[in-house]
Amino acid sequence: MPSDLMTNLYVFMLAAFLGFEVIRRVSPLLHTPLMSLTNALAAIAVVGAIVLAGEGRGALTTVLGTVAVVAATSNLVGGFLLTDRMLRMFKTSKTPKS
Amino acid sequence: MTFPFAEYAVQVAYLIATALFILSLKWLSSPTTARRGVLAGEVGMALAIVGTLLDRNIVDYRWIAIGLVLGSVIGVPLGRVPMTAVPQRTALSHAFGALCVALVGTAEYFHRVPDVPRFMMGALSMEVILASLTITGSLMAAGKLQEVLPQRPITYNGQNVINLSLLAIAIGIAVFLVRNPGHPGLFLLMMAISLAFGVMMVVPIGGADMPTVISLLNSYAGLSASAMGFVLNSKLLIIAGALDGSSGFILSVIMSKAMNRSFTNVLFGAFGQVQTSAAAVQEARPVHAATADEAAAILTAANKVVVVPGYGMAVAQAQHRVRDLFDALTKRGVDVKFGIHPVAGRMPGQMNVLLAEADVPYDALYESDAINPELSQTDVALIIGANDVTNPAARTDTSSPIYGIPILDVDKARTVMVIKRGMSPGFAGIDNELYYLDRTLMLFGDAKTFVGDIVKAVTGGHG
């Protein structure tokens, strides 16, 4: 078993537990922004797609990579925009209305 | 760029990005710090992308630039959808995320075939299976939410057996490929079966089960990204995917608990299995109907009002009128709170977003557990477009299909008002005892118009 794999499994396990603890504390009030934010963060897959689109490995890889960059970028741009738009709407009764 | 410094710089950028992603989710825990969380996520993302662009393996930036620009052009309108369209937009973005992962996985496989190390082939298979079923499953969910596909669940005999067999075949092919990676045809077949499974998984799901499905697809999309991290040996991706995956997982658990479904039920996608008890022909029972003026008179005389919004409020786009009512009653010294059930709406937290959009302060929004103890001291519970989550049968009638669902105990309020279009039963196809109680007033009409009429009566009556 390659040692990279073992290290990665440890990283995955720790991240899953960390995610569980952090996200458990998110108020149900914000569950919709939570989903759109995690969706934007998961668009980090774009880094893999960027390398594929630019490595010049061949036509197939470049095409698949470019489409993947488009899909992930639309998610990260749209996801961050939408999350921020939603969060701006949450006001307390003490906040003066604009 | 041959000196190792650039390589270290990239790795450090990834490390900082990872920390920012975790902080981003941590800050999202409260509305006061949540926007800082988005900023942290954006900075992390920018760092990671810039770091990647410095990668020495990249020889050609043209396609990357085209991809980034085109993606932004598509992404901006997706970030500006109206709040009522957020559930379908979210489903669509799960499909896009999974599409990226599936394409990268496919490219990676065809680049390496036939020499794919076993562990990598295993991770690749997981990546492609999860991503493929998420693509079609999410597109189906988005179609149902946008109402371009029929919303009602489509079920047939042996559905679960067929679905699980499809999944089993895909996994079987994956196991074979791990030992014999040199079969591109089988790889594509595995992908095709997973795509088919995604469709089949969402076919039996009705509108009211959407919060669970969207959460589950969220989790699958995250896990597929994590699997991609194993393939590319990228810890940043593994962590981001794991965070997304656990977020979707937690939300699925919360949603399934709120629907009183077991967790295996959720894991195997066997939603919509609530046996619609043939909606036994109901004879018309007497209910008390009331007008907007009568409702307004009772509401203004009340000290404490709890509003329970449901999907019907979203459909009627009544959130702005509801806010007017909130303002009018608050101005008259009435204590108005909102009781929000976890599965109200079509995705987790949808009611909160709609009410926030209408400028209802979030400190007036309460979860089920927080509002239930107060309902017995509440003068009026006003239900707008919610049904099954208010049905007292869930507490008392063990034979009811919704028995055990945690509900909002609105029947404990002194007066109950229900704004509803007609007497049709809710999603579960069962009658709601609440409507026949002596203290229940049925306000028949469109939610937006009716709430507007109540507001007019409240404000008009006494200047």
Chai-1 contact restraints between the chains, C-beta under 6 A:
chainA,res_idxA,chainB,res_idxB,connection_type,confidence,min_distance_angstrom,max_distance_angstrom,comment,restraint_id
A,D4,B,N233,contact,1.0,0.0,6.0,A-B,restraint_1
A,L5,B,F119,contact,1.0,0.0,6.0,A-B,restraint_2
A,N8,B,F230,contact,1.0,0.0,6.0,A-B,restraint_3
A,N8,B,I238,contact,1.0,0.0,6.0,A-B,restraint_4
A,V11,B,K235,contact,1.0,0.0,6.0,A-B,restraint_5
A,V11,B,I238,contact,1.0,0.0,6.0,A-B,restraint_6
A,F12,B,I238,contact,1.0,0.0,6.0,A-B,restraint_7
A,F12,B,A242,contact,1.0,0.0,6.0,A-B,restraint_8
A,A15,B,I239,contact,1.0,0.0,6.0,A-B,restraint_9
A,A15,B,A242,contact,1.0,0.0,6.0,A-B,restraint_10
A,A16,B,A242,contact,1.0,0.0,6.0,A-B,restraint_11
A,A16,B,S246,contact,1.0,0.0,6.0,A-B,restraint_12
A,G19,B,A242,contact,1.0,0.0,6.0,A-B,restraint_13
A,G19,B,L243,contact,1.0,0.0,6.0,A-B,restraint_14
A,G19,B,S246,contact,1.0,0.0,6.0,A-B,restraint_15
A,F20,B,S246,contact,1.0,0.0,6.0,A-B,restraint_16
A,V22,B,L25,contact,1.0,0.0,6.0,A-B,restraint_17
A,V22,B,K26,contact,1.0,0.0,6.0,A-B,restraint_18
A,I23,B,S247,contact,1.0,0.0,6.0,A-B,restraint_19
A,I23,B,I250,contact,1.0,0.0,6.0,A-B,restraint_20
A,R25,B,S29,contact,1.0,0.0,6.0,A-B,restraint_21
A,V26,B,L28,contact,1.0,0.0,6.0,A-B,restraint_22
A,V26,B,S29,contact,1.0,0.0,6.0,A-B,restraint_23
A,P28,B,E367,contact,1.0,0.0,6.0,A-B,restraint_24
A,L29,B,N352,contact,1.0,0.0,6.0,A-B,restraint_25
A,L29,B,Y362,contact,1.0,0.0,6.0,A-B,restraint_26
A,H31,B,P348,contact,1.0,0.0,6.0,A-B,restraint_27
A,H31,B,G349,contact,1.0,0.0,6.0,A-B,restraint_28
A,T32,B,G349,contact,1.0,0.0,6.0,A-B,restraint_29
A,T32,B,Q350,contact,1.0,0.0,6.0,A-B,restraint_30
A,T32,B,V353,contact,1.0,0.0,6.0,A-B,restraint_31
A,L34,B,L28,contact,1.0,0.0,6.0,A-B,restraint_32
A,M35,B,T90,contact,1.0,0.0,6.0,A-B,restraint_33
A,M35,B,N218,contact,1.0,0.0,6.0,A-B,restraint_34
A,T38,B,D244,contact,1.0,0.0,6.0,A-B,restraint_35
A,T38,B,S247,contact,1.0,0.0,6.0,A-B,restraint_36
A,N39,B,S93,contact,1.0,0.0,6.0,A-B,restraint_37
A,L41,B,F21,contact,1.0,0.0,6.0,A-B,restraint_38
A,L41,B,G41,contact,1.0,0.0,6.0,A-B,restraint_39
A,L41,B,A240,contact,1.0,0.0,6.0,A-B,restraint_40
A,A42,B,G97,contact,1.0,0.0,6.0,A-B,restraint_41
A,A42,B,G222,contact,1.0,0.0,6.0,A-B,restraint_42
A,A42,B,A225,contact,1.0,0.0,6.0,A-B,restraint_43
A,A42,B,A240,contact,1.0,0.0,6.0,A-B,restraint_44
A,A42,B,D244,contact,1.0,0.0,6.0,A-B,restraint_45
A,I44,B,A48,contact,1.0,0.0,6.0,A-B,restraint_46
A,I44,B,A240,contact,1.0,0.0,6.0,A-B,restraint_47
A,A45,B,C100,contact,1.0,0.0,6.0,A-B,restraint_48
A,A45,B,V101,contact,1.0,0.0,6.0,A-B,restraint_49
A,A45,B,A225,contact,1.0,0.0,6.0,A-B,restraint_50
A,A45,B,M228,contact,1.0,0.0,6.0,A-B,restraint_51
A,V47,B,A48,contact,1.0,0.0,6.0,A-B,restraint_52
A,V47,B,T52,contact,1.0,0.0,6.0,A-B,restraint_53
A,G48,B,V104,contact,1.0,0.0,6.0,A-B,restraint_54
A,G48,B,L232,contact,1.0,0.0,6.0,A-B,restraint_55
A,A49,B,C100,contact,1.0,0.0,6.0,A-B,restraint_56
A,A49,B,V104,contact,1.0,0.0,6.0,A-B,restraint_57
A,I50,B,T52,contact,1.0,0.0,6.0,A-B,restraint_58
A,I50,B,I64,contact,1.0,0.0,6.0,A-B,restraint_59
A,V51,B,D55,contact,1.0,0.0,6.0,A-B,restraint_60
A,L52,B,A107,contact,1.0,0.0,6.0,A-B,restraint_61
A,A53,B,W63,contact,1.0,0.0,6.0,A-B,restraint_62
A,A53,B,I64,contact,1.0,0.0,6.0,A-B,restraint_63
A,A53,B,G67,contact,1.0,0.0,6.0,A-B,restraint_64
A,G54,B,I58,contact,1.0,0.0,6.0,A-B,restraint_65
A,G54,B,D60,contact,1.0,0.0,6.0,A-B,restraint_66
A,G54,B,Y61,contact,1.0,0.0,6.0,A-B,restraint_67
A,G54,B,I64,contact,1.0,0.0,6.0,A-B,restraint_68
A,E55,B,N57,contact,1.0,0.0,6.0,A-B,restraint_69
A,G56,B,V59,contact,1.0,0.0,6.0,A-B,restraint_70
A,G56,B,D60,contact,1.0,0.0,6.0,A-B,restraint_71
A,R57,B,H111,contact,1.0,0.0,6.0,A-B,restraint_72
A,T61,B,A107,contact,1.0,0.0,6.0,A-B,restraint_73
A,T61,B,H111,contact,1.0,0.0,6.0,A-B,restraint_74
A,T62,B,W63,contact,1.0,0.0,6.0,A-B,restraint_75
A,L64,B,L103,contact,1.0,0.0,6.0,A-B,restraint_76
A,L64,B,A107,contact,1.0,0.0,6.0,A-B,restraint_77
A,T66,B,W63,contact,1.0,0.0,6.0,A-B,restraint_78
A,T66,B,G67,contact,1.0,0.0,6.0,A-B,restraint_79
A,V67,B,L103,contact,1.0,0.0,6.0,A-B,restraint_80
A,A68,B,C100,contact,1.0,0.0,6.0,A-B,restraint_81
A,A68,B,L103,contact,1.0,0.0,6.0,A-B,restraint_82
A,A68,B,V104,contact,1.0,0.0,6.0,A-B,restraint_83
A,V69,B,G67,contact,1.0,0.0,6.0,A-B,restraint_84
A,V70,B,G67,contact,1.0,0.0,6.0,A-B,restraint_85
A,V70,B,L70,contact,1.0,0.0,6.0,A-B,restraint_86
A,V70,B,G71,contact,1.0,0.0,6.0,A-B,restraint_87
A,A71,B,F96,contact,1.0,0.0,6.0,A-B,restraint_88
A,A71,B,L99,contact,1.0,0.0,6.0,A-B,restraint_89
A,A71,B,C100,contact,1.0,0.0,6.0,A-B,restraint_90
A,A72,B,C100,contact,1.0,0.0,6.0,A-B,restraint_91
A,T73,B,L68,contact,1.0,0.0,6.0,A-B,restraint_92
A,T73,B,G71,contact,1.0,0.0,6.0,A-B,restraint_93
A,T73,B,S72,contact,1.0,0.0,6.0,A-B,restraint_94
A,S74,B,G71,contact,1.0,0.0,6.0,A-B,restraint_95
A,S74,B,I74,contact,1.0,0.0,6.0,A-B,restraint_96
A,S74,B,G75,contact,1.0,0.0,6.0,A-B,restraint_97
A,S74,B,F96,contact,1.0,0.0,6.0,A-B,restraint_98
A,N75,B,S93,contact,1.0,0.0,6.0,A-B,restraint_99
A,N75,B,F96,contact,1.0,0.0,6.0,A-B,restraint_100
A,N75,B,G97,contact,1.0,0.0,6.0,A-B,restraint_101
A,L76,B,M45,contact,1.0,0.0,6.0,A-B,restraint_102
A,V77,B,S72,contact,1.0,0.0,6.0,A-B,restraint_103
A,V77,B,G75,contact,1.0,0.0,6.0,A-B,restraint_104
A,G78,B,G75,contact,1.0,0.0,6.0,A-B,restraint_105
A,G78,B,L78,contact,1.0,0.0,6.0,A-B,restraint_106
A,G78,B,G79,contact,1.0,0.0,6.0,A-B,restraint_107
A,F80,B,E42,contact,1.0,0.0,6.0,A-B,restraint_108
A,L81,B,G79,contact,1.0,0.0,6.0,A-B,restraint_109
A,L82,B,G79,contact,1.0,0.0,6.0,A-B,restraint_110
A,T83,B,V38,contact,1.0,0.0,6.0,A-B,restraint_111
A,D84,B,V38,contact,1.0,0.0,6.0,A-B,restraint_112
A,M86,B,V353,contact,1.0,0.0,6.0,A-B,restraint_113
A,L87,B,A34,contact,1.0,0.0,6.0,A-B,restraint_114
A,L87,B,R35,contact,1.0,0.0,6.0,A-B,restraint_115
A,M89,B,A356,contact,1.0,0.0,6.0,A-B,restraint_116
A,M89,B,E357,contact,1.0,0.0,6.0,A-B,restraint_117
A,F90,B,P31,contact,1.0,0.0,6.0,A-B,restraint_118
A,F90,B,A356,contact,1.0,0.0,6.0,A-B,restraint_119
A,F90,B,Y362,contact,1.0,0.0,6.0,A-B,restraint_120
A,K91,B,P361,contact,1.0,0.0,6.0,A-B,restraint_121
A,T92,B,P361,contact,1.0,0.0,6.0,A-B,restraint_122
A,T92,B,D363,contact,1.0,0.0,6.0,A-B,restraint_123
A,S93,B,P361,contact,1.0,0.0,6.0,A-B,restraint_124
A,S93,B,D363,contact,1.0,0.0,6.0,A-B,restraint_125
